[in-house]
Amino acid sequence: MAELLTLENLAALLTLAGLEIVLGIDNIVFIAIITARLEKHRQPLARKLGLLGAMVTRIVLLLGIAWLMGLTRELFAVFGHGISGKDLILLAGGLFLLAKATREIHHKLEDAETGQTARRQPARMAAAIGQIMLIDVIFSLDSVITAVGMVQRVPIMIAAIVIAVLVMMIFAEAVSGFIERHPTLKMLALAFLLMIGLMLVLEGVGIHVPRGYIYFAMAFSLGVELLNIRALRRRARAAEAGGSH
């Protein structure tokens, strides 16, 4: 135990936890979209159970390090490009995200046209939790493989995952509530999911897209939308003040 409590291991723990949290941003957006289809009182529980399940899955991946690293080995080649197990998982996850985000955008546009949002059947809790766990595994593949390369001690890697999931639990509530209160932000979040899905598909076919570009685009778009929301609020207040006179 004492040999784990060193400055080197502490630095590794903080670095890994920070990496997991940053790479979990897209996961929080996905969770907000998935749980929005549940009944209001069940949403917080679904977020917590989904993230806890995802945490267990990540830890299982770490404990199966040999199998995990085997995912990077080439299985077959297509047009001269080697395809590994990891590539297949990224491809499947990217296509799933593209299909999911497209379907949600279709529903949102359909609801806006017909005004029948309340008539749609709410999503099932088990399905929402399963989707959160599934997409978390896909999102976390790169970070878990990176963690294995950075740190040799499994307890440190597990501690970093636990810290990251706890932070995500805290922010998932706030992010989900904020997105739900602002319909334009929900559409923007769905656009983010489309972009992330496309990135995963490209990664799966061997085209590397630096995540920094994706996160910058997301941050810039979010900043512009927040300015729009602030401007609309000011206009509404000015209109109310003018009407009261």
Stockholm file with secondary structure:
# STOCKHOLM 1.0

chainA/1-245         MAELLTLENLAALLTLAGLEIVLGIDNIVFIAIITARLEKHRQPLARKLGLLGAMVTRIVLLLGIAWLMGLTRELFAVFGHGISGKDLILLAGGLFLLAKATREIHHKLEDAETGQTARRQPARMAAAIGQIMLIDVIFSLDSVITAVGMVQRVPIMIAAIVIAVLVMMIFAEAVSGFIERHPTLKMLALAFLLMIGLMLVLEGVGIHVPRGYIYFAMAFSLGVELLNIRALRRRARAAEAGGSH
#=GR chainA/1-245 SS CGGGSSHHHHHHHHHHHHHHHHHTHHHHHHHHHHHTTSCGGGHHHHHHHHHHHHHHHHHHHHHTHHHHHHTTSEEEEETTEEEEHHHHHHHHHHHHHHHHHHHHHHHHHHHHHHCCGGGSCCCCHHHHHHHHHHHHHHHHHHHHHHHHHHCCCHHHHHHHHHHHHHHHHHHHHHHHHHHHHCHHHHHHHHHHHHHHHHHHHHHHTTCCCCHHHHHHHHHHHHHHHHHHHHHHHHHHHHHHHHHHC
#=GC SS_cons         CGGGSSHHHHHHHHHHHHHHHHHTHHHHHHHHHHHTTSCGGGHHHHHHHHHHHHHHHHHHHHHTHHHHHHTTSEEEEETTEEEEHHHHHHHHHHHHHHHHHHHHHHHHHHHHHHCCGGGSCCCCHHHHHHHHHHHHHHHHHHHHHHHHHHCCCHHHHHHHHHHHHHHHHHHHHHHHHHHHHCHHHHHHHHHHHHHHHHHHHHHHTTCCCCHHHHHHHHHHHHHHHHHHHHHHHHHHHHHHHHHHC
//
